[in-house]
Amino acid sequence: MPRTSAAVAAETARRVWEVARDRFATDGFAAASVDDIARQAGVTRGAVYHHYDGKLGLFSAVAEQLQTEIAARVVTAAEEETDAASQLRAGSHAFLDAITDDRAARILLVDAPAALGWSRWRELDAAASGRELREAVAALGTVPGDLVEAVTQQLSGAMNEAALWLADRPGDARARGAAHGALDLLLDALTPS
């Protein structure tokens, strides 16, 4: 494929992805339409199918990219700290803020488990921020090795539930403060004083 055609194809795929992300966040997976996404992106329905193999493929690409972006924000926040406890805390708070940014909670926590299936959703999570969380819990040195996975899953579940709770309260600064305060209480139980 000539370079110009490849650049045009990449731009088309990007534009479709951005429109789809917004439609999935606003309308949800079930109500979002490939025809509407194509029209809003200024492409044909065939272009959407060419780049993403249909609505489910497009949704999967959106979910995967959002997971990657959230994991990057978690890593960036954690890397600003020097000790394992501070890294876990900073990364966990960054996750809570990132997943509730730009309506990602609806895509990743409401629709993705149903649309992609529980197993695929867990794979995406495990490959992104789940991996980072597991490594941070293990690095603490306060959690016995045979409990690292269980603690990781429970902490992840608590943060996901907090994100869903916050998604139902957009712009509620008190709720956001309470969610972060509750997260600190959970993290205090894991981190040495």
Residue frames relative to the residue before (quaternion, step in Angstrom):
aa qw qx qy qz dx dy dz
M 1.0000 0.0000 0.0000 0.0000 0.00 0.00 0.00
P 0.4672 -0.6800 0.4802 0.2979 3.60 -0.77 0.96
R 0.6623 -0.5445 0.3505 0.3769 3.54 -1.18 0.66
T 0.6480 0.5159 -0.3275 0.4547 3.61 0.92 -0.85
S 0.6644 0.4954 -0.3053 0.4690 3.59 0.90 -0.86
A 0.6398 0.5171 -0.3238 0.4674 3.58 1.00 -0.78
A 0.6526 0.5052 -0.3121 0.4707 3.58 0.99 -0.81
V 0.6453 0.5055 -0.3174 0.4767 3.59 0.98 -0.81
A 0.6518 0.5131 -0.3108 0.4640 3.58 0.95 -0.88
A 0.6556 0.5034 -0.3116 0.4687 3.60 0.95 -0.84
E 0.6521 0.5042 -0.3128 0.4719 3.58 0.99 -0.80
T 0.6275 0.5237 -0.3307 0.4718 3.59 1.01 -0.76
A 0.6641 0.5019 -0.3027 0.4642 3.59 0.88 -0.94
R 0.6447 0.5210 -0.3150 0.4622 3.59 0.99 -0.83
R 0.6667 0.5070 -0.2983 0.4577 3.56 0.90 -0.95
V 0.6406 0.5102 -0.3158 0.4792 3.58 0.97 -0.85
W 0.6448 0.5306 -0.3183 0.4487 3.58 0.93 -0.92
E 0.6783 0.4994 -0.3013 0.4469 3.60 0.86 -0.95
V 0.6519 0.4915 -0.3174 0.4825 3.58 0.94 -0.85
A 0.6556 0.5198 -0.3132 0.4492 3.58 0.91 -0.92
R 0.6194 0.5392 -0.3460 0.4537 3.60 0.94 -0.81
D 0.6827 0.4793 -0.2891 0.4697 3.57 0.88 -0.90
R 0.6667 0.4944 -0.3048 0.4671 3.61 0.92 -0.87
F 0.6623 0.4917 -0.3184 0.4671 3.61 0.90 -0.85
A 0.6560 0.5073 -0.3133 0.4628 3.59 1.00 -0.77
T 0.7222 0.4430 -0.2433 0.4722 3.58 0.95 -0.84
D 0.8074 0.3108 -0.1268 0.4852 3.56 0.76 -1.11
G 0.4306 -0.6576 0.4899 0.3769 3.57 1.14 -0.62
F 0.6720 -0.5201 0.3489 0.3951 3.55 -1.23 0.49
A 0.6939 0.5074 -0.2967 0.4161 3.58 0.74 -1.03
A 0.7515 0.4128 -0.2228 0.4639 3.58 0.89 -0.87
A 0.5624 0.5951 -0.4001 0.4117 3.60 1.16 -0.42
S 0.2011 -0.7968 0.5645 0.0772 3.56 -0.97 0.90
V 0.5208 -0.6311 0.4791 0.3177 3.56 -1.00 0.86
D 0.6293 0.5403 -0.3382 0.4445 3.59 0.98 -0.79
D 0.6758 0.4805 -0.2969 0.4736 3.60 0.90 -0.87
I 0.6336 0.5224 -0.3295 0.4660 3.57 0.99 -0.83
A 0.6594 0.5079 -0.3075 0.4612 3.59 0.88 -0.93
R 0.6620 0.5106 -0.3042 0.4567 3.57 0.85 -0.97
Q 0.6925 0.4727 -0.2861 0.4639 3.60 0.84 -0.95
A 0.6808 0.4689 -0.2828 0.4864 3.60 1.10 -0.66
G 0.4422 -0.7148 0.4392 0.3172 3.58 1.28 -0.22
V 0.5940 0.5282 -0.3731 0.4786 3.57 1.12 0.69
T 0.5668 -0.5746 0.4518 0.3801 3.54 -1.29 0.08
R 0.6476 -0.4863 0.4142 0.4155 3.53 -1.31 0.31
G 0.6219 0.5622 -0.3243 0.4382 3.57 1.06 -0.78
A 0.6231 0.5368 -0.3421 0.4544 3.58 1.07 -0.70
V 0.6216 0.5256 -0.3405 0.4705 3.58 1.03 -0.77
Y 0.6822 0.4763 -0.2887 0.4737 3.59 0.88 -0.92
H 0.6195 0.5480 -0.3456 0.4432 3.59 1.04 -0.70
H 0.7518 0.4040 -0.2186 0.4731 3.56 0.83 -0.96
Y 0.8393 0.2085 -0.0585 0.4986 3.59 0.95 -0.81
D 0.4104 -0.7435 0.4502 0.2758 3.59 1.24 0.10
G 0.7890 -0.3287 0.1511 0.4966 3.57 0.98 0.84
K 0.7702 -0.3963 0.2724 0.4189 3.49 -1.42 0.05
L 0.6829 0.4786 -0.3062 0.4593 3.60 0.84 -0.89
G 0.6394 0.5164 -0.3237 0.4688 3.60 1.00 -0.75
L 0.6432 0.5099 -0.3073 0.4815 3.55 1.06 -0.80
F 0.6516 0.5040 -0.3164 0.4705 3.58 0.92 -0.86
S 0.6354 0.5310 -0.3220 0.4589 3.58 0.98 -0.85
A 0.6540 0.5061 -0.3095 0.4695 3.60 0.97 -0.85
V 0.6375 0.5146 -0.3247 0.4726 3.58 1.00 -0.80
A 0.6745 0.4961 -0.2968 0.4592 3.60 0.85 -0.98
E 0.6621 0.5108 -0.3127 0.4505 3.58 0.89 -0.89
Q 0.6728 0.4868 -0.3010 0.4688 3.59 0.91 -0.87
L 0.6356 0.5166 -0.3341 0.4665 3.59 0.98 -0.76
Q 0.6218 0.5277 -0.3390 0.4690 3.60 0.99 -0.81
T 0.6607 0.5127 -0.3019 0.4577 3.58 0.94 -0.90
E 0.6616 0.5046 -0.3053 0.4631 3.59 0.95 -0.87
I 0.6521 0.5058 -0.3152 0.4685 3.58 0.96 -0.83
A 0.6446 0.5167 -0.3206 0.4635 3.58 0.94 -0.87
A 0.6372 0.5223 -0.3320 0.4592 3.60 1.00 -0.75
R 0.6479 0.5030 -0.3205 0.4738 3.60 0.99 -0.75
V 0.6215 0.5327 -0.3324 0.4685 3.58 1.05 -0.76
V 0.6739 0.4941 -0.2941 0.4639 3.58 0.85 -0.98
T 0.6409 0.5295 -0.3287 0.4481 3.60 0.90 -0.89
A 0.6738 0.4843 -0.2970 0.4725 3.60 0.88 -0.90
A 0.6731 0.5013 -0.3012 0.4527 3.59 0.91 -0.90
E 0.6706 0.5226 -0.3047 0.4294 3.57 0.96 -0.82
E 0.5773 0.5767 -0.3805 0.4353 3.58 1.23 -0.24
E 0.6713 0.4646 -0.2800 0.5051 3.58 1.29 -0.28
T 0.4184 -0.7440 0.4742 0.2159 3.57 -1.19 0.49
D 0.7649 0.3036 -0.2001 0.5318 3.63 1.05 -0.54
A 0.6853 -0.5350 0.3233 0.3737 3.54 -1.22 0.62
A 0.6623 0.5067 -0.3210 0.4490 3.61 0.91 -0.83
S 0.6729 0.4807 -0.2919 0.4806 3.58 0.93 -0.85
Q 0.6251 0.5330 -0.3365 0.4603 3.58 1.07 -0.69
L 0.6449 0.5078 -0.3185 0.4741 3.59 0.95 -0.87
R 0.6660 0.5077 -0.3009 0.4562 3.56 0.89 -0.94
A 0.6870 0.4774 -0.2906 0.4644 3.60 0.80 -0.98
G 0.6691 0.4998 -0.3011 0.4602 3.58 0.94 -0.85
S 0.6508 0.5175 -0.3151 0.4575 3.58 0.98 -0.81
H 0.6675 0.4787 -0.3013 0.4842 3.58 0.93 -0.83
A 0.6275 0.5248 -0.3345 0.4679 3.58 1.05 -0.74
F 0.6167 0.5404 -0.3432 0.4582 3.59 1.03 -0.76
L 0.6705 0.5064 -0.3065 0.4473 3.57 0.81 -0.97
D 0.6760 0.4686 -0.2960 0.4856 3.59 0.97 -0.78
A 0.6756 0.5119 -0.3012 0.4368 3.59 0.91 -0.90
I 0.6979 0.4756 -0.2923 0.4487 3.58 0.84 -0.88
T 0.7016 0.4176 -0.2771 0.5065 3.59 1.17 -0.41
D 0.4989 0.6198 -0.4271 0.4296 3.58 1.31 0.14
D 0.8739 0.1133 -0.0445 0.4707 3.54 -1.22 0.55
R 0.5851 -0.6377 0.3427 0.3653 3.57 1.10 0.73
A 0.2563 0.7894 -0.5171 0.2093 3.60 1.13 0.60
A 0.5639 0.6198 -0.3915 0.3802 3.61 1.09 -0.61
R 0.6447 0.5138 -0.3385 0.4536 3.60 0.92 -0.81
I 0.6810 0.4825 -0.2945 0.4654 3.57 0.86 -0.94
L 0.7931 0.3800 -0.1858 0.4382 3.57 0.64 -1.13
L 0.7943 0.3352 -0.1735 0.4761 3.60 0.94 -0.77
V 0.7125 0.4046 -0.2597 0.5112 3.60 1.15 -0.47
D 0.8142 0.3141 -0.1524 0.4638 3.58 0.54 -1.17
A 0.6319 0.5844 -0.3532 0.3667 3.61 0.90 -0.81
P 0.6560 0.4921 -0.3573 0.4469 3.66 0.79 -0.75
A 0.6912 0.4636 -0.2842 0.4761 3.60 0.99 -0.78
A 0.7203 0.4596 -0.2630 0.4481 3.61 0.80 -0.99
L 0.7652 0.3620 -0.1884 0.4978 3.57 0.88 -0.94
G 0.4799 -0.6203 0.4635 0.4125 3.55 1.18 -0.54
W 0.6309 -0.5831 0.3764 0.3467 3.51 -1.12 0.79
S 0.6682 0.5179 -0.3105 0.4347 3.60 0.87 -0.92
R 0.6824 0.4723 -0.2935 0.4745 3.59 0.86 -0.93
W 0.6312 0.5286 -0.3396 0.4548 3.58 0.99 -0.79
R 0.6646 0.4955 -0.3035 0.4697 3.58 0.94 -0.86
E 0.6054 0.5453 -0.3527 0.4601 3.60 1.07 -0.67
L 0.6571 0.5073 -0.3084 0.4645 3.58 0.90 -0.92
D 0.6716 0.4937 -0.2946 0.4672 3.57 0.90 -0.92
A 0.6690 0.5100 -0.2999 0.4499 3.58 0.91 -0.93
A 0.6870 0.4891 -0.2825 0.4572 3.57 1.04 -0.75
A 0.7355 0.3795 -0.2199 0.5165 3.59 1.17 -0.37
S 0.8564 0.0406 -0.0184 0.5144 3.58 -0.53 -1.12
G 0.5628 0.5998 -0.3883 0.4156 3.62 1.14 -0.45
R 0.6408 0.5172 -0.3131 0.4731 3.55 1.04 -0.82
E 0.6548 0.5165 -0.3076 0.4581 3.55 0.96 -0.91
L 0.6532 0.5145 -0.3106 0.4605 3.57 0.98 -0.84
R 0.6399 0.5278 -0.3219 0.4565 3.59 0.93 -0.88
E 0.6663 0.4955 -0.2998 0.4697 3.59 0.91 -0.91
A 0.6609 0.5091 -0.3115 0.4551 3.60 0.98 -0.80
V 0.6385 0.5090 -0.3273 0.4755 3.59 0.99 -0.80
A 0.6636 0.5042 -0.3034 0.4620 3.59 0.90 -0.89
A 0.6645 0.5310 -0.3019 0.4306 3.60 0.98 -0.85
L 0.5228 0.6478 -0.4164 0.3655 3.59 1.16 -0.42
G 0.2735 -0.7789 0.5128 0.2358 3.54 0.96 -0.90
T 0.6196 0.5521 -0.3395 0.4428 3.61 1.27 -0.01
V 0.6697 0.4552 -0.2861 0.5123 3.58 1.26 -0.30
P 0.4533 -0.6837 0.4895 0.2957 3.61 -0.69 1.00
G 0.6366 -0.5919 0.3525 0.3466 3.56 -1.00 0.88
D 0.6941 0.4740 -0.2876 0.4591 3.59 0.96 -0.80
L 0.6938 0.4443 -0.2785 0.4937 3.60 1.28 -0.11
V 0.4209 0.7351 -0.4567 0.2718 3.60 1.24 -0.19
E 0.6860 0.4776 -0.3032 0.4575 3.61 0.80 -0.92
A 0.6629 0.5018 -0.3117 0.4600 3.61 0.91 -0.86
V 0.6532 0.4964 -0.3138 0.4780 3.60 0.93 -0.83
T 0.6297 0.5393 -0.3288 0.4522 3.57 0.98 -0.84
Q 0.6863 0.4858 -0.2872 0.4588 3.57 0.83 -0.98
Q 0.6805 0.4852 -0.3024 0.4583 3.58 0.93 -0.81
L 0.6464 0.4954 -0.3200 0.4841 3.58 1.00 -0.75
S 0.6282 0.5262 -0.3268 0.4709 3.58 1.01 -0.80
G 0.6592 0.5082 -0.3048 0.4628 3.58 0.91 -0.88
A 0.6450 0.5166 -0.3208 0.4627 3.57 0.98 -0.81
M 0.6754 0.4796 -0.3010 0.4724 3.59 0.93 -0.83
N 0.6285 0.5249 -0.3376 0.4642 3.61 1.02 -0.74
E 0.6579 0.4941 -0.3122 0.4749 3.60 0.96 -0.83
A 0.6290 0.5187 -0.3364 0.4712 3.59 1.01 -0.74
A 0.6368 0.5261 -0.3242 0.4611 3.58 1.02 -0.77
L 0.6484 0.5008 -0.3167 0.4780 3.59 0.96 -0.81
W 0.6290 0.5336 -0.3212 0.4652 3.56 1.02 -0.83
L 0.6827 0.4730 -0.2833 0.4795 3.58 0.94 -0.89
A 0.6082 0.5628 -0.3556 0.4322 3.60 1.04 -0.70
D 0.6628 0.4819 -0.2970 0.4902 3.59 1.16 -0.56
R 0.7399 0.3309 -0.1903 0.5540 3.57 1.30 -0.15
P 0.0084 0.8422 -0.5390 0.0072 3.61 0.72 1.00
G 0.8370 0.1990 -0.1622 0.4833 3.54 -0.96 0.89
D 0.5249 0.6275 -0.4179 0.3951 3.59 1.26 0.07
A 0.2741 -0.8088 0.5027 0.1339 3.56 -0.08 1.32
R 0.6241 0.5347 -0.3473 0.4517 3.60 1.04 -0.67
A 0.6510 0.5010 -0.3178 0.4735 3.59 0.95 -0.84
R 0.6419 0.5140 -0.3281 0.4650 3.59 0.95 -0.84
G 0.6532 0.5068 -0.3128 0.4676 3.58 0.92 -0.83
A 0.6554 0.5061 -0.3077 0.4686 3.58 1.00 -0.84
A 0.6378 0.5230 -0.3310 0.4585 3.59 0.99 -0.79
H 0.6737 0.4700 -0.2960 0.4874 3.58 0.95 -0.84
G 0.6289 0.5287 -0.3371 0.4597 3.61 1.02 -0.69
A 0.6579 0.4938 -0.3045 0.4803 3.57 0.97 -0.86
L 0.6219 0.5320 -0.3398 0.4635 3.59 1.02 -0.75
D 0.6314 0.5275 -0.3324 0.4611 3.59 1.00 -0.76
L 0.6250 0.5331 -0.3420 0.4563 3.60 1.00 -0.75
L 0.6566 0.4984 -0.3096 0.4740 3.58 0.96 -0.85
L 0.6849 0.4893 -0.2849 0.4586 3.55 0.90 -0.91
D 0.5854 0.5825 -0.3640 0.4306 3.58 1.11 -0.64
A 0.6370 0.5370 -0.3236 0.4485 3.58 1.09 -0.69
L 0.7166 0.4460 -0.2431 0.4781 3.59 1.17 -0.53
T 0.7432 0.4260 -0.2209 0.4663 3.55 1.06 -0.68
P 0.5045 -0.6553 0.4676 0.3120 3.55 -1.01 0.78
S 0.5021 -0.6672 0.4669 0.2913 3.56 -1.07 0.74
